[in-house]
Amino acid sequence: MALGDRGPVGWICFGPYRGEMPGLERAGEIYALYISPDLIGQGIGRLLLGETHAQMKGQGFETSALWVLSDNQRARRFYERAGYQADGVPQDDVYDGITLTELRYQRVL
């Protein structure tokens, strides 16, 4: 969790990868990353992601994976700058009759 003058301003949640990635048995997954919208672009996400990568590595994970909405170009650029690459695996989720497509990204820790 990232704290600012007004309390929590960001958080990240991770754990073991919840699916299967053949050949990558020691994969972790970033389940969620949230930064207060008015503070995006100030380095909070980068700091949280860096600390998470260190913790994942310390727990024995060799790879980190995450899912990003395919239309969320800002998030995709953020993760790409952090060394993640889309691996070509899509996933569709349906919410209230609307299909949202996510792309899996991964990077070596």
HELIX and SHEET records of a PDB file:
HELIX    1   1 PRO A   37  LEU A   39  5                                   3    
HELIX    2   2 ILE A   44  GLY A   58  1                                  15    
HELIX    3   3 GLN A   73  ARG A   81  1                                   9    
SHEET    1   A 6 ALA A   2  GLY A   4  0                                        
SHEET    2   A 6 GLY A   7  PRO A  16 -1                                        
SHEET    3   A 6 ALA A  27  ILE A  35 -1                                        
SHEET    4   A 6 THR A  63  LEU A  69  1                                        
SHEET    5   A 6 ILE A  98  VAL A 108 -1                                        
SHEET    6   A 6 GLN A  85  TYR A  95 -1                                        
END                                                                             
